[in-house]
Amino acid sequence: MSIEKEIKQRLQKNLELHHFELKDFTGRHLNHELHEGGFHLEAIIVSKSFDGLNLIDRHKKVYEAMGELMKHEIHALSMKTHTKSEWDNL
């Protein structure tokens, strides 16, 4: 299963997911001295489950959904988290 499908499934199990986009920037980091493997990803995650949560709590919810992926498969995850109403007003 691709990393995008795996992440999306995990988010759907844990959040009321409205929109999800993922960009993979791993290729930019392959020659870095500290690169030890794992994906370098950037995500846009829109969920009604973020209603009333601050940025830190939104990110905590995403990290909880990722579970062990954050310890092995994912080296870096940059994310933009929006509520549905925030997304609709962008």
C-alpha positions as CSV (number, residue, x, y, z in Angstrom):
1,M,0.0,0.0,0.0
2,S,1.3,3.5,-0.8
3,I,2.1,5.8,2.0
4,E,-0.6,8.2,0.8
5,K,-3.3,5.6,1.0
6,E,-2.0,4.4,4.4
7,I,-2.1,7.9,5.8
8,K,-5.5,8.7,4.4
9,Q,-7.0,5.4,5.9
10,R,-5.6,6.2,9.3
11,L,-6.9,9.8,9.2
12,Q,-10.4,8.5,8.1
13,K,-10.5,6.1,11.0
14,N,-9.6,8.8,13.5
15,L,-11.1,12.1,12.1
16,E,-14.1,13.3,10.2
17,L,-12.0,13.9,7.1
18,H,-13.3,16.4,4.6
19,H,-10.2,17.0,2.4
20,F,-6.7,15.5,2.2
21,E,-3.7,16.3,0.0
22,L,-0.2,14.9,0.3
23,K,3.0,15.9,-1.4
24,D,6.2,13.8,-1.1
25,F,9.4,15.8,-0.9
26,T,11.6,12.8,0.0
27,G,13.7,13.1,-3.2
28,R,14.9,16.5,-2.1
29,H,16.5,15.0,1.0
30,L,18.2,11.9,-0.3
31,N,21.7,13.5,-0.5
32,H,21.5,15.3,2.9
33,E,24.1,14.1,5.3
34,L,21.6,13.5,8.1
35,H,19.1,11.7,5.8
36,E,18.4,8.3,7.5
37,G,15.5,7.2,5.4
38,G,11.8,7.8,5.8
39,F,9.4,10.0,3.9
40,H,9.5,13.8,4.0
41,L,5.9,14.8,3.5
42,E,3.6,17.9,3.4
43,A,-0.1,17.5,4.0
44,I,-3.2,19.5,3.9
45,I,-5.8,18.0,6.2
46,V,-9.3,19.4,6.5
47,S,-11.6,18.0,9.2
48,K,-14.6,18.9,11.1
49,S,-12.9,17.1,14.0
50,F,-10.6,20.2,14.3
51,D,-13.5,22.4,15.3
52,G,-12.6,24.2,18.6
53,L,-9.0,22.9,18.6
54,N,-5.9,25.0,18.6
55,L,-3.0,24.2,16.2
56,I,-1.1,22.1,18.6
57,D,-4.1,20.0,19.5
58,R,-4.9,19.5,15.8
59,H,-1.4,18.3,15.1
60,K,-1.6,16.0,18.1
61,K,-4.7,14.4,16.7
62,V,-2.9,13.8,13.4
63,Y,0.2,12.3,15.1
64,E,-2.1,10.0,17.1
65,A,-3.7,8.8,13.9
66,M,-0.3,8.2,12.3
67,G,0.9,6.0,15.3
68,E,4.0,4.0,14.5
69,L,4.3,5.5,11.0
70,M,5.9,8.5,12.7
71,K,8.6,6.3,14.2
72,H,9.6,4.5,11.1
73,E,8.1,5.3,7.7
74,I,7.7,9.0,8.1
75,H,10.8,11.1,8.9
76,A,9.2,14.5,8.6
77,L,5.5,15.6,8.3
78,S,4.7,19.2,7.6
79,M,1.0,19.9,7.8
80,K,-1.7,22.5,7.4
81,T,-4.7,21.7,9.4
82,H,-8.1,23.4,8.7
83,T,-11.6,23.1,9.9
84,K,-14.2,22.7,7.1
85,S,-15.4,26.2,7.6
86,E,-11.8,27.6,7.5
87,W,-11.2,25.6,4.3
88,D,-14.4,26.9,2.7
89,N,-13.4,30.5,3.4
90,L,-9.8,30.2,2.0
